[in-house]
Amino acid sequence: MRITMIGAGYVGLVSGACFSEFGVDVTCVDTDAAKIERLNQGKVPIYEPGLDQLILRNTKAGRLRFVTADELAPAAAQSDAVFIAVGTPERRGDGAADLTYVYEAARQIAACIQRFTVVVTKSTVPVGTGARVADMIRAANPEAHFAVASNPEFLREGSAIEDFMRPDRVVIGVNTERAAVVLRELYRPLHLIETPILFTNLVTAELIKYASNAFLATKITFINQMANLCEAVGADVHHVAKGMGLDRRIGPKFLHPGPGYGGSCFPKDTLALAATARAAGEPATIVETVVEANRLQKLRMVEKIRVALGGDLAGKSIGVLGLTFKPNTDDMREAPALVILPALLEAGAKVCAFDPEGMREARKYLPDLHYVDGVDAACSGADALVILTEWNQFRTLDWRNIRSRMKPRADGQFVLCDLRNVFEPATMRQAGFHYVGVGRG
């Protein structure tokens, strides 16, 4: 089979590389000529474990190629399916998804269709987008022989290749049997390992993606609010989460308290779903509450740090470990750090930060931080150490060495604000730290 992937960003790049690993002939297209040039030189523009080797192996095998937008036509004309995997950022003003790039891709595809082609929205798009894409293609090229499908992605940053190769499920929305036949063949390698593949209609597939992300964001926000309640009444949120998670109807995943969710999906998708629901006259009030609660959770972390330092941040030096919204990625989009650290700076603190992979991206968003090259440098002279991202290398730190570099409080204790609950409170207190976690009583 031959496919074209429009968009060589996170979703398009991972999906294209994984399809090529299945033996599919894949052409990835992007408007960013510099990105395409780097990819053709073997330089992957994002950090995702294993992606560089996957791309190298399949480009060498001739199954994966990268071209600029002016080379779209010959690739798309020979493809069984053309995927739209472009960005759908939050639209300013109302939180709805900005579909500018999706519609531009549809117009470009319309001019390229020369035989039956399935046009697949891989981007996260609101309900009704597939129908709108079909109308645009039909209007631009009345002779085009095509069908539109929805195939939402469910890739976790840091685990994206495993999620694609061994997914919980594949969701495919189609309105014609011919489109179903093409996509069933494309995903045949996953069918052979008994992956659940759900075929439904276009609008249902579009809604499944938003509903899934909103539910996970709700689960995170729920346990964060339970953590806040634990702090008020003296309970331990880890025991609460374990007690909940042992119920198979609930499960343990996403019951990890922290500074709030971030990333490229949950923030914009919850806003977009809420906007879609309001437009349909059926407001998703639970989702709207989740969005506001997540905003407040990030601000609550600032207050935790301020209180731990005696109520005044002015002139204090704060070492920060981790900047990205989660480990095993360099993605800074909507990371809690983008709210927490500017607030610390505004209050007069100095912030020294280290992240194993995210500092290049972080500098674009947080130019006023002092970036350092390791844990030791982040701790040197710090009045407090803050854990913002739970990278594995932060789980086994030399606390004696860290204490020797930090400045103690007046009571002789060293301040550790563990906003990911990586460490046990009792252990850290025995090591001489004033420990502040999330929901630890």
Sine and cosine of phi, psi and omega as CSV:
sin_phi,cos_phi,sin_psi,cos_psi,sin_omega,cos_omega
0.00,0.00,0.39,-0.92,0.07,-1.00
-0.83,-0.56,0.72,-0.69,0.10,-1.00
-0.70,-0.71,0.37,-0.93,0.11,-0.99
-0.86,-0.51,0.71,-0.71,0.00,-1.00
-0.92,-0.39,0.94,-0.35,0.02,-1.00
-1.00,0.03,0.92,-0.40,-0.08,-1.00
0.93,-0.37,0.91,-0.41,0.03,-1.00
-0.94,-0.33,0.64,0.77,0.12,-0.99
-1.00,0.07,-0.40,-0.92,-0.10,-1.00
-0.85,0.53,-0.80,0.60,-0.07,-1.00
-0.93,0.37,-0.73,0.68,-0.04,-1.00
-0.90,0.43,-0.63,0.78,-0.04,-1.00
-0.94,0.35,-0.73,0.68,0.01,-1.00
-0.91,0.41,-0.72,0.69,-0.03,-1.00
-0.90,0.44,-0.70,0.71,0.01,-1.00
-0.88,0.48,-0.71,0.71,0.00,-1.00
-0.90,0.44,-0.64,0.77,-0.02,-1.00
-0.95,0.32,-0.64,0.77,0.08,-1.00
-0.87,0.49,-0.64,0.77,0.01,-1.00
-0.91,0.42,-0.53,0.85,0.08,-1.00
-0.91,0.42,-0.45,0.89,0.08,-1.00
-0.97,0.26,-0.15,0.99,-0.04,-1.00
0.98,-0.19,0.08,1.00,0.02,-1.00
-0.99,0.17,0.58,-0.81,0.09,-1.00
-0.99,0.10,0.91,-0.42,-0.15,-0.99
-0.87,-0.50,0.75,-0.67,0.17,-0.99
-0.89,-0.45,0.86,-0.51,0.06,-1.00
-0.99,-0.13,0.77,-0.64,-0.08,-1.00
-0.88,-0.48,0.67,-0.74,0.04,-1.00
-0.54,-0.84,0.50,-0.86,0.02,-1.00
-0.98,0.21,-0.28,0.96,-0.04,-1.00
-1.00,0.09,0.99,-0.16,-0.06,-1.00
-0.90,0.44,-0.57,0.82,0.01,-1.00
-0.91,0.41,-0.63,0.78,0.04,-1.00
-0.90,0.44,-0.69,0.72,0.00,-1.00
-0.89,0.45,-0.64,0.77,0.03,-1.00
-0.89,0.45,-0.68,0.74,0.02,-1.00
-0.90,0.43,-0.65,0.76,0.02,-1.00
-0.90,0.44,-0.63,0.78,0.03,-1.00
-0.94,0.34,-0.27,0.96,0.10,-0.99
-1.00,-0.06,0.06,1.00,0.00,-1.00
0.99,0.11,0.25,0.97,-0.01,-1.00
-0.98,-0.21,0.91,-0.41,-0.05,-1.00
-1.00,0.06,0.80,-0.59,-0.13,-0.99
-0.98,0.21,-0.15,0.99,0.02,-1.00
-0.82,-0.58,0.36,-0.93,0.07,-1.00
-0.99,-0.13,0.90,-0.44,0.09,-1.00
-0.54,-0.84,0.88,-0.47,-0.09,-1.00
-0.80,0.61,0.81,-0.59,0.07,-1.00
1.00,0.05,-0.19,0.98,-0.09,-1.00
-0.94,0.35,-0.62,0.79,-0.03,-1.00
-0.89,0.46,-0.67,0.74,0.01,-1.00
-0.92,0.38,-0.61,0.79,0.01,-1.00
-0.90,0.44,-0.69,0.72,0.02,-1.00
-0.92,0.40,-0.70,0.72,0.00,-1.00
-0.87,0.50,-0.72,0.70,-0.06,-1.00
-0.89,0.46,-0.65,0.76,-0.09,-1.00
-1.00,0.09,-0.46,0.89,0.14,-0.99
-0.93,0.37,-0.63,0.78,0.05,-1.00
-0.90,0.43,-0.56,0.83,0.00,-1.00
-0.98,0.19,-0.13,0.99,0.03,-1.00
0.99,0.14,0.17,0.98,-0.01,-1.00
-1.00,-0.07,-0.19,0.98,-0.08,-1.00
-0.72,-0.69,0.81,-0.59,0.02,-1.00
-0.67,-0.74,0.36,-0.93,-0.04,-1.00
-0.81,-0.59,0.79,-0.62,-0.03,-1.00
-0.68,-0.73,0.32,-0.95,0.05,-1.00
-1.00,0.08,0.18,-0.98,-0.12,-0.99
-0.87,0.50,-0.46,0.89,-0.01,-1.00
-0.96,0.29,-0.10,1.00,0.08,-1.00
-0.95,-0.32,0.27,0.96,-0.01,-1.00
-0.91,0.42,-0.70,0.71,-0.16,-0.99
-0.81,0.59,-0.80,0.60,-0.02,-1.00
-0.90,0.43,-0.54,0.84,0.02,-1.00
-0.94,0.35,-0.75,0.66,-0.05,-1.00
-0.91,0.41,-0.58,0.81,-0.04,-1.00
-0.89,0.46,-0.45,0.89,-0.03,-1.00
-0.98,-0.18,0.08,1.00,-0.14,-0.99
-1.00,-0.06,0.58,-0.81,0.16,-0.99
-0.97,0.26,-0.52,0.85,0.01,-1.00
-0.57,-0.82,0.61,-0.79,0.09,-1.00
-0.87,-0.49,0.86,-0.51,-0.03,-1.00
-0.99,-0.11,0.69,-0.73,0.14,-0.99
-0.99,-0.17,0.93,-0.37,-0.05,-1.00
-0.77,-0.64,0.79,0.61,-0.03,-1.00
-0.98,-0.21,0.16,-0.99,-0.05,-1.00
-0.95,0.32,0.56,-0.83,0.12,-0.99
-0.78,-0.63,0.94,0.35,-0.09,-1.00
-0.92,0.39,0.23,-0.97,0.07,-1.00
-0.91,0.41,0.73,-0.68,0.04,-1.00
-0.99,0.16,0.70,-0.71,-0.02,-1.00
-0.89,0.45,0.67,-0.74,0.12,-0.99
0.97,-0.26,-0.78,0.62,-0.13,-0.99
-0.83,-0.56,-0.05,1.00,0.04,-1.00
0.99,0.16,-0.10,1.00,0.02,-1.00
-0.93,0.36,0.33,-0.94,0.00,-1.00
-0.95,0.30,0.70,-0.71,0.08,-1.00
-1.00,0.07,0.92,-0.40,-0.10,-0.99
-0.98,-0.19,0.32,0.95,-0.03,-1.00
-0.82,0.58,-0.73,0.68,-0.06,-1.00
-0.95,0.32,-0.55,0.83,0.04,-1.00
-0.90,0.44,-0.73,0.69,-0.05,-1.00
-0.94,0.34,-0.56,0.83,0.07,-1.00
-0.90,0.43,-0.66,0.75,0.05,-1.00
-0.88,0.47,-0.65,0.76,0.02,-1.00
-0.88,0.48,-0.67,0.74,0.02,-1.00
-0.90,0.43,-0.63,0.78,0.02,-1.00
-0.92,0.38,-0.64,0.77,0.01,-1.00
-0.90,0.43,-0.64,0.77,-0.05,-1.00
-0.81,0.59,-0.62,0.79,-0.04,-1.00
-0.97,0.25,-0.20,0.98,-0.14,-0.99
-0.98,-0.22,-0.29,0.96,-0.15,-0.99
-0.93,0.36,0.83,-0.55,0.00,-1.00
-0.83,-0.56,-0.18,0.98,0.06,-1.00
-0.48,-0.88,0.00,-1.00,-0.03,-1.00
-0.87,0.49,0.82,-0.58,-0.06,-1.00
-0.70,-0.71,0.69,-0.73,0.12,-0.99
-1.00,-0.07,0.86,-0.51,0.04,-1.00
-0.99,-0.11,0.89,-0.45,-0.18,-0.98
-0.91,-0.41,0.82,-0.57,0.11,-0.99
-1.00,0.08,0.94,-0.35,0.09,-1.00
-1.00,-0.07,-0.45,0.89,0.07,-1.00
-0.88,0.48,0.43,-0.90,0.09,-1.00
-0.98,0.19,0.91,-0.41,-0.11,-0.99
-0.76,-0.65,0.52,-0.86,0.00,-1.00
-0.91,0.40,0.31,-0.95,0.04,-1.00
-0.84,0.55,0.75,-0.66,0.02,-1.00
0.99,-0.16,-0.14,0.99,-0.04,-1.00
-0.92,0.39,-0.66,0.76,0.01,-1.00
-0.85,0.52,-0.68,0.73,0.03,-1.00
-0.89,0.45,-0.62,0.78,0.02,-1.00
-0.92,0.39,-0.64,0.77,0.06,-1.00
-0.88,0.48,-0.68,0.73,0.02,-1.00
-0.88,0.48,-0.68,0.73,0.02,-1.00
-0.88,0.47,-0.66,0.75,-0.03,-1.00
-0.91,0.41,-0.68,0.73,0.00,-1.00
-0.91,0.41,-0.68,0.73,-0.02,-1.00
-0.90,0.44,-0.64,0.77,0.00,-1.00
-0.93,0.36,-0.62,0.79,-0.03,-1.00
-0.97,0.22,-0.50,0.87,-0.05,-1.00
-0.58,-0.81,0.99,0.12,-0.07,-1.00
-0.86,0.52,-0.37,0.93,-0.03,-1.00
-1.00,0.02,-0.07,1.00,-0.08,-1.00
-0.90,0.43,0.70,-0.71,0.03,-1.00
-0.96,-0.27,0.97,-0.22,-0.16,-0.99
-0.42,-0.91,0.19,-0.98,0.19,-0.98
-0.62,-0.78,0.49,-0.87,0.03,-1.00
-0.97,-0.26,0.66,-0.75,0.03,-1.00
-0.74,-0.68,0.34,-0.94,0.10,-1.00
-0.89,-0.47,0.78,-0.63,0.00,-1.00
-0.66,-0.75,0.96,0.27,-0.08,-1.00
-0.87,0.49,0.52,-0.86,0.03,-1.00
-1.00,-0.07,0.50,-0.87,0.05,-1.00
-0.74,-0.67,0.83,0.56,-0.09,-1.00
-0.99,-0.16,0.78,-0.62,0.10,-1.00
-1.00,-0.04,0.79,-0.61,0.04,-1.00
-0.88,0.48,0.72,-0.70,-0.07,-1.00
0.99,-0.10,-0.35,0.94,0.01,-1.00
-0.70,-0.71,0.41,0.91,-0.20,-0.98
-0.92,0.40,-0.64,0.77,-0.05,-1.00
-0.92,0.40,-0.71,0.71,0.06,-1.00
-0.88,0.47,-0.64,0.77,0.01,-1.00
-0.90,0.43,-0.56,0.83,0.01,-1.00
-0.97,0.23,-0.68,0.73,-0.09,-1.00
-0.97,0.23,-0.53,0.85,0.00,-1.00
-0.70,-0.71,0.93,0.38,-0.10,-1.00
-0.98,0.20,0.34,-0.94,0.13,-0.99
-0.91,0.42,-0.60,0.80,0.02,-1.00
-0.27,-0.96,0.31,-0.95,0.16,-0.99
-0.87,-0.50,0.77,-0.64,0.00,-1.00
-0.94,-0.33,0.80,-0.60,-0.02,-1.00
-0.75,-0.66,0.87,-0.49,0.05,-1.00
-0.97,-0.23,0.85,-0.52,-0.01,-1.00
-0.65,-0.76,0.41,-0.91,0.09,-1.00
-0.89,-0.45,0.01,1.00,0.05,-1.00
-0.71,-0.71,0.52,-0.85,0.01,-1.00
-0.93,0.37,-0.53,0.85,-0.03,-1.00
-0.90,0.43,-0.64,0.77,0.05,-1.00
-0.91,0.42,-0.62,0.78,0.03,-1.00
-0.88,0.47,-0.63,0.78,0.00,-1.00
-0.88,0.47,-0.70,0.71,-0.02,-1.00
-0.89,0.46,-0.74,0.68,-0.07,-1.00
-0.96,0.26,-0.48,0.88,0.09,-1.00
-0.90,0.43,-0.63,0.77,0.03,-1.00
-0.94,0.35,-0.62,0.78,0.01,-1.00
-0.88,0.47,-0.62,0.78,-0.03,-1.00
-0.99,-0.11,0.25,0.97,-0.03,-1.00
-0.83,0.56,-0.62,0.79,0.04,-1.00
-0.85,0.52,-0.54,0.84,0.04,-1.00
-0.98,0.19,-0.55,0.84,0.07,-1.00
-0.88,0.47,-0.59,0.81,-0.03,-1.00
-0.92,0.40,-0.43,0.90,0.06,-1.00
-0.99,-0.17,0.32,0.95,0.14,-0.99
0.91,0.42,0.55,0.83,0.13,-0.99
-0.94,0.35,0.75,-0.66,0.09,-1.00
-0.89,0.45,0.83,-0.56,0.03,-1.00
-0.87,-0.50,0.91,-0.41,-0.06,-1.00
-0.99,-0.14,0.90,-0.45,0.13,-0.99
-0.99,-0.14,0.78,-0.62,0.01,-1.00
-0.57,-0.82,-0.19,-0.98,0.03,-1.00
-1.00,0.01,0.11,-0.99,-0.12,-0.99
-0.85,0.53,-0.81,0.59,-0.13,-0.99
-0.92,0.39,-0.55,0.84,0.01,-1.00
-0.92,0.40,-0.68,0.74,0.03,-1.00
-0.88,0.47,-0.65,0.76,0.02,-1.00
-0.88,0.47,-0.64,0.77,-0.04,-1.00
-0.97,0.26,-0.52,0.85,0.01,-1.00
-0.84,0.55,-0.67,0.74,-0.02,-1.00
-0.88,0.48,-0.76,0.65,-0.02,-1.00
-0.91,0.40,-0.66,0.75,-0.01,-1.00
-0.90,0.44,-0.64,0.77,0.00,-1.00
-0.89,0.45,-0.76,0.65,-0.03,-1.00
-0.92,0.40,-0.61,0.79,0.01,-1.00
-0.92,0.39,-0.60,0.80,0.02,-1.00
-0.91,0.41,-0.68,0.73,0.02,-1.00
-0.90,0.43,-0.66,0.76,0.05,-1.00
-0.89,0.46,-0.60,0.80,0.04,-1.00
-0.91,0.42,-0.65,0.76,0.00,-1.00
-0.90,0.44,-0.68,0.74,0.06,-1.00
-0.88,0.47,-0.72,0.69,-0.04,-1.00
-0.91,0.41,-0.60,0.80,0.03,-1.00
-0.88,0.48,-0.74,0.67,-0.04,-1.00
-0.94,0.35,-0.49,0.87,0.09,-1.00
-0.91,0.42,-0.65,0.76,0.03,-1.00
-0.94,0.35,-0.57,0.82,0.10,-0.99
-0.91,0.42,-0.57,0.82,0.06,-1.00
-0.89,0.46,-0.67,0.74,0.01,-1.00
-0.90,0.43,-0.62,0.79,0.05,-1.00
-0.92,0.39,-0.62,0.78,0.05,-1.00
-0.85,0.52,-0.65,0.76,0.02,-1.00
-0.89,0.45,-0.56,0.83,-0.05,-1.00
-0.97,0.25,-0.52,0.85,-0.11,-0.99
-0.94,-0.34,-0.10,0.99,0.05,-1.00
1.00,0.00,0.33,0.94,0.04,-1.00
-1.00,-0.04,0.16,-0.99,0.02,-1.00
-0.93,-0.37,0.90,-0.43,-0.09,-1.00
-0.91,0.42,-0.45,0.89,0.03,-1.00
-0.91,0.42,-0.62,0.78,0.06,-1.00
-0.95,0.32,-0.60,0.80,0.07,-1.00
-0.87,0.49,-0.74,0.67,-0.01,-1.00
-0.89,0.46,-0.65,0.76,0.01,-1.00
-0.92,0.40,-0.67,0.74,0.03,-1.00
-0.88,0.47,-0.60,0.80,0.07,-1.00
-0.95,0.32,-0.72,0.69,-0.13,-0.99
-0.92,0.38,-0.40,0.92,0.04,-1.00
-0.94,0.34,-0.28,0.96,0.15,-0.99
-0.97,0.24,0.90,-0.44,-0.10,-0.99
-0.90,0.44,-0.33,0.94,0.07,-1.00
-0.95,0.31,-0.39,0.92,-0.03,-1.00
-0.98,-0.21,-0.81,0.59,-0.01,-1.00
0.98,0.20,0.39,-0.92,-0.11,-0.99
-1.00,0.08,-0.27,0.96,-0.13,-0.99
-0.95,0.32,0.61,-0.80,0.02,-1.00
0.93,0.37,0.29,0.96,0.13,-0.99
-0.97,-0.25,0.80,0.60,-0.02,-1.00
-0.87,-0.50,0.95,-0.31,-0.05,-1.00
-0.93,0.37,0.43,-0.90,-0.01,-1.00
-0.04,-1.00,-0.42,-0.91,-0.09,-1.00
-1.00,0.08,0.15,0.99,-0.03,-1.00
0.94,-0.34,0.41,-0.91,0.00,-1.00
-0.98,0.19,0.41,-0.91,0.05,-1.00
-0.54,-0.84,-0.44,-0.90,0.04,-1.00
0.99,-0.10,-0.07,-1.00,-0.11,-0.99
-1.00,0.09,-0.17,0.99,-0.14,-0.99
-0.92,-0.38,-0.90,0.44,-0.17,-0.99
-0.83,0.56,-0.73,0.68,-0.04,-1.00
-0.87,0.49,-0.75,0.66,-0.06,-1.00
-0.97,0.26,-0.53,0.85,-0.06,-1.00
-0.96,0.28,-0.58,0.82,0.08,-1.00
-0.91,0.41,-0.65,0.76,0.05,-1.00
-0.90,0.43,-0.68,0.73,-0.03,-1.00
-0.92,0.40,-0.65,0.76,0.03,-1.00
-0.90,0.43,-0.67,0.74,0.04,-1.00
-0.88,0.48,-0.65,0.76,0.03,-1.00
-0.91,0.41,-0.67,0.74,0.03,-1.00
-0.88,0.47,-0.68,0.73,-0.02,-1.00
-0.90,0.43,-0.66,0.75,0.04,-1.00
-0.89,0.45,-0.67,0.74,-0.01,-1.00
-0.90,0.43,-0.51,0.86,0.00,-1.00
-0.99,0.10,-0.04,1.00,0.00,-1.00
0.98,0.18,0.28,0.96,0.01,-1.00
-0.76,-0.65,0.95,0.31,-0.10,-0.99
-0.82,0.58,0.72,-0.69,0.06,-1.00
-1.00,-0.02,0.98,0.18,-0.13,-0.99
-0.91,0.42,-0.50,0.86,0.06,-1.00
-0.89,0.47,-0.71,0.71,-0.02,-1.00
-0.91,0.42,-0.66,0.75,0.02,-1.00
-0.88,0.47,-0.63,0.78,0.03,-1.00
-0.92,0.39,-0.62,0.78,0.04,-1.00
-0.87,0.50,-0.70,0.71,0.00,-1.00
-0.85,0.52,-0.72,0.69,-0.02,-1.00
-0.94,0.35,-0.65,0.76,0.01,-1.00
-0.90,0.44,-0.60,0.80,0.02,-1.00
-0.92,0.39,-0.61,0.79,0.06,-1.00
-0.88,0.48,-0.71,0.71,-0.03,-1.00
-0.93,0.36,-0.52,0.86,0.00,-1.00
-0.88,0.47,-0.63,0.78,0.01,-1.00
-0.91,0.41,-0.65,0.76,0.03,-1.00
-0.93,0.38,-0.54,0.84,0.03,-1.00
-0.88,0.47,-0.54,0.84,0.01,-1.00
-0.91,0.41,-0.59,0.81,0.05,-1.00
-0.88,0.47,-0.68,0.74,0.00,-1.00
-0.91,0.42,-0.60,0.80,0.05,-1.00
-0.85,0.52,-0.72,0.69,-0.03,-1.00
-0.91,0.41,-0.67,0.74,-0.01,-1.00
-0.88,0.48,-0.72,0.70,-0.02,-1.00
-0.90,0.43,-0.65,0.76,0.00,-1.00
-0.88,0.47,-0.45,0.89,-0.01,-1.00
-0.99,-0.15,0.35,0.94,0.13,-0.99
1.00,0.04,0.15,0.99,0.09,-1.00
0.99,-0.13,-0.08,1.00,-0.03,-1.00
-0.69,-0.73,0.85,-0.53,-0.02,-1.00
-1.00,-0.07,-0.22,0.98,-0.07,-1.00
-0.86,0.51,0.80,-0.60,0.06,-1.00
0.98,0.20,-0.02,1.00,-0.03,-1.00
-0.99,0.11,0.58,-0.82,0.05,-1.00
-0.98,-0.22,0.80,-0.59,-0.08,-1.00
-0.84,-0.54,0.85,-0.53,0.08,-1.00
-1.00,0.01,0.71,-0.70,-0.05,-1.00
-0.83,-0.55,0.79,-0.62,0.07,-1.00
-0.94,-0.35,0.92,-0.39,0.00,-1.00
0.99,-0.15,0.75,-0.66,0.01,-1.00
-0.79,-0.61,-0.57,0.82,-0.05,-1.00
-0.92,0.40,0.32,-0.95,-0.10,-1.00
-0.95,0.33,-0.31,0.95,0.09,-1.00
-0.38,-0.93,0.26,-0.97,0.03,-1.00
-0.96,0.27,0.24,-0.97,0.04,-1.00
0.91,0.42,0.51,0.86,0.12,-0.99
-0.45,-0.89,0.35,-0.94,0.12,-0.99
-0.96,-0.27,0.25,0.97,-0.10,-0.99
-0.98,0.21,0.82,-0.58,0.02,-1.00
-0.97,-0.26,-0.02,1.00,-0.10,-1.00
-0.88,0.48,0.83,-0.55,0.04,-1.00
0.84,0.54,0.39,0.92,0.05,-1.00
-0.89,0.45,0.60,-0.80,0.08,-1.00
-0.80,0.60,-0.51,0.86,0.03,-1.00
-0.83,0.56,-0.50,0.86,-0.05,-1.00
-0.94,0.33,-0.31,0.95,0.09,-1.00
-0.99,-0.17,-0.71,0.71,-0.13,-0.99
-0.93,0.36,-0.74,0.67,-0.11,-0.99
-0.94,0.33,-0.67,0.75,0.09,-1.00
-0.86,0.51,-0.56,0.83,0.03,-1.00
-0.92,0.40,-0.61,0.79,0.06,-1.00
-0.91,0.42,-0.68,0.73,0.02,-1.00
-0.89,0.46,-0.67,0.74,-0.02,-1.00
-0.90,0.44,-0.49,0.87,0.01,-1.00
-0.99,0.14,0.02,1.00,0.09,-1.00
0.98,-0.17,0.12,0.99,0.01,-1.00
-0.99,0.11,0.38,-0.92,0.15,-0.99
-0.97,-0.25,0.73,-0.68,-0.07,-1.00
-0.88,-0.47,0.84,-0.54,0.11,-0.99
-0.95,-0.32,0.86,-0.51,-0.17,-0.99
-0.83,-0.56,0.56,-0.83,0.10,-1.00
-0.69,-0.73,0.71,-0.71,0.11,-0.99
-0.64,-0.77,0.70,-0.71,-0.08,-1.00
-0.88,0.47,-0.52,0.86,-0.08,-1.00
-0.76,-0.65,-0.26,0.97,-0.22,-0.98
-0.99,-0.16,0.03,1.00,-0.16,-0.99
-0.95,0.33,-0.54,0.84,0.04,-1.00
-0.88,0.47,-0.71,0.70,0.05,-1.00
-0.93,0.36,-0.63,0.78,-0.05,-1.00
-0.87,0.49,-0.59,0.81,-0.02,-1.00
-0.87,0.49,-0.45,0.89,0.02,-1.00
-0.94,0.35,-0.53,0.85,-0.06,-1.00
-0.99,-0.15,-0.53,0.85,-0.12,-0.99
-0.79,-0.62,0.94,0.34,-0.08,-1.00
-0.94,0.34,-0.27,0.96,-0.10,-0.99
-1.00,-0.02,-0.03,1.00,0.06,-1.00
-0.97,0.25,0.37,-0.93,0.15,-0.99
-0.99,-0.15,0.93,-0.36,-0.06,-1.00
-1.00,-0.05,0.70,-0.72,-0.04,-1.00
-0.80,-0.60,0.19,-0.98,-0.19,-0.98
-0.98,-0.19,0.25,0.97,0.03,-1.00
0.04,-1.00,0.08,-1.00,-0.03,-1.00
-0.89,0.46,-0.70,0.71,-0.05,-1.00
-0.85,0.53,-0.70,0.71,-0.03,-1.00
-0.92,0.39,-0.58,0.81,0.02,-1.00
-0.91,0.40,-0.54,0.84,-0.05,-1.00
-0.99,0.11,-0.38,0.92,-0.14,-0.99
-0.87,0.49,0.87,-0.48,0.03,-1.00
0.96,0.28,0.17,0.99,-0.08,-1.00
-0.98,0.20,0.67,-0.74,0.14,-0.99
-0.99,0.16,-0.37,0.93,0.04,-1.00
-0.45,-0.89,0.51,-0.86,0.09,-1.00
-0.91,-0.42,0.77,-0.63,-0.05,-1.00
-0.88,-0.47,0.79,-0.61,0.09,-1.00
-0.99,-0.12,0.92,-0.40,-0.03,-1.00
-0.96,-0.29,-0.42,0.91,0.02,-1.00
-0.68,-0.73,0.73,-0.68,-0.15,-0.99
-1.00,0.01,0.84,0.54,0.11,-0.99
-0.86,0.50,0.60,-0.80,-0.05,-1.00
-0.84,0.54,-0.57,0.82,-0.05,-1.00
-0.93,0.36,-0.22,0.97,0.06,-1.00
-1.00,0.02,-0.08,1.00,-0.09,-1.00
-0.99,0.15,-0.33,0.95,-0.02,-1.00
-0.78,-0.63,0.98,0.22,-0.04,-1.00
-0.99,-0.13,0.45,-0.89,0.06,-1.00
-1.00,0.06,1.00,-0.08,-0.14,-0.99
-0.94,0.34,-0.50,0.87,0.06,-1.00
-0.90,0.44,-0.69,0.73,0.04,-1.00
-0.90,0.44,-0.67,0.75,-0.02,-1.00
-0.91,0.42,-0.68,0.73,0.03,-1.00
-0.87,0.49,-0.60,0.80,-0.02,-1.00
-0.92,0.39,-0.33,0.94,-0.03,-1.00
-0.99,-0.15,-0.41,0.91,-0.07,-1.00
-1.00,0.07,0.22,-0.98,0.11,-0.99
-0.98,-0.19,0.77,-0.64,0.01,-1.00
-0.98,0.21,0.33,-0.95,0.16,-0.99
-0.96,0.29,0.04,-1.00,0.00,-1.00
-0.88,0.47,-0.47,0.88,0.00,-1.00
-1.00,0.07,0.10,1.00,0.05,-1.00
1.00,0.05,-0.10,0.99,0.01,-1.00
-1.00,0.04,0.40,-0.92,0.03,-1.00
-0.96,-0.28,0.71,-0.70,-0.13,-0.99
-1.00,0.07,0.83,-0.56,0.10,-0.99
-0.83,-0.56,0.90,-0.43,0.07,-1.00
-0.97,-0.24,0.99,-0.15,-0.08,-1.00
-1.00,-0.08,1.00,0.03,-0.12,-0.99
-0.99,0.16,0.03,1.00,0.10,-1.00
-0.88,-0.47,0.11,0.99,0.01,-1.00
0.79,0.62,0.72,0.69,0.01,-1.00
-0.96,0.28,-0.57,0.82,-0.16,-0.99
-0.93,-0.37,0.36,-0.93,0.03,-1.00
-0.99,0.13,0.77,-0.64,-0.04,-1.00
-0.83,0.56,-0.72,0.70,-0.06,-1.00
-0.89,0.45,-0.65,0.76,0.01,-1.00
-0.89,0.46,-0.68,0.73,-0.04,-1.00
-0.95,0.32,-0.56,0.83,0.04,-1.00
-0.93,0.37,-0.62,0.79,0.06,-1.00
-0.90,0.43,-0.46,0.89,0.01,-1.00
-0.99,0.11,0.07,1.00,0.08,-1.00
1.00,-0.10,0.29,0.96,-0.05,-1.00
-0.96,-0.28,0.61,-0.79,0.25,-0.97
-0.99,0.14,0.97,-0.24,-0.17,-0.99
-1.00,-0.09,0.77,-0.64,0.08,-1.00
-0.83,-0.55,0.90,-0.45,0.06,-1.00
-0.91,-0.41,-0.32,-0.95,0.01,-1.00
-0.88,-0.48,0.95,-0.32,0.05,-1.00
0.97,0.25,0.45,0.89,-0.03,-1.00
-0.99,-0.16,0.46,0.89,0.08,-1.00
0.99,0.12,0.00,0.00,0.00,0.00
